[in-house]
């Protein structure tokens, strides 16, 4: 496993470690990743989608 930077939060470090397990049987399932792991489970999906759309629109505007 690659080195994990010290400046990452404990939740994110655990999330990365769980996703990078060599043995697929030991990795988190997609449901565990999205709905149970503390790093992602508290995310406001609607807010994220609005921010993503805004960022894409900003990027597209800069490309013109």
Phi and psi in degrees as a GROMACS rama.xvg file:
@    title "Ramachandran Plot"
@    xaxis  label "Phi"
@    yaxis  label "Psi"
@TYPE xy
-67.1113  159.081  UNK-2
-66.5472  140.893  UNK-3
-105.358  125.943  UNK-4
-58.2551  142.595  UNK-5
-67.7066  -25.1154  UNK-6
-81.772  -0.604365  UNK-7
-79.8683  149.643  UNK-8
-65.431  157.547  UNK-9
-60.7163  -39.8556  UNK-10
-63.5924  -41.7285  UNK-11
-69.3661  -39.9687  UNK-12
-58.7443  -45.788  UNK-13
-63.1716  -41.8327  UNK-14
-58.0389  -48.7155  UNK-15
-62.5164  -46.3125  UNK-16
-58.0794  -42.6592  UNK-17
-68.4355  -33.3276  UNK-18
-77.4943  -23.9619  UNK-19
-99.4646  13.3021  UNK-20
-60.3286  134.242  UNK-21
-64.4092  -41.7667  UNK-22
-82.2531  114.731  UNK-23
-55.839  -29.747  UNK-24
-66.9261  -22.4705  UNK-25
-92.1241  -13.1679  UNK-26
-74.9137  159.637  UNK-27
-68.5629  146.944  UNK-28
-79.8406  166.905  UNK-29
-61.2681  -38.1729  UNK-30
-64.4101  -40.5388  UNK-31
-64.8922  -40.9316  UNK-32
-63.2915  -50.0105  UNK-33
-80.3738  -33.1742  UNK-34
-116.719  -15.487  UNK-35
-117.444  -35.625  UNK-36
-68.5223  132.828  UNK-37
-56.6797  -28.4679  UNK-38
-63.9788  -37.8317  UNK-39
-109.944  -19.9586  UNK-40
-64.7374  -24.4412  UNK-41
-95.2622  8.10821  UNK-42
-75.2989  138.947  UNK-43
-84.7919  102.338  UNK-44
-61.3481  -39.1078  UNK-45
-64.3671  -42.908  UNK-46
-63.1662  -42.4566  UNK-47
-61.5316  -41.7098  UNK-48
-64.6133  -42.6901  UNK-49
-62.0287  -43.0438  UNK-50
-65.5023  -41.3073  UNK-51
-62.7375  -45.8431  UNK-52
-61.119  -41.8809  UNK-53
-61.3559  -44.8702  UNK-54
-64.8893  -39.2302  UNK-55
-65.2579  -43.5889  UNK-56
-62.6279  -43.2491  UNK-57
-61.161  -43.4965  UNK-58
-61.5356  -46.3762  UNK-59
-62.3722  -39.0428  UNK-60
-62.7197  -37.7909  UNK-61
-71.2446  -23.0646  UNK-62
-79.8674  -14.1994  UNK-63
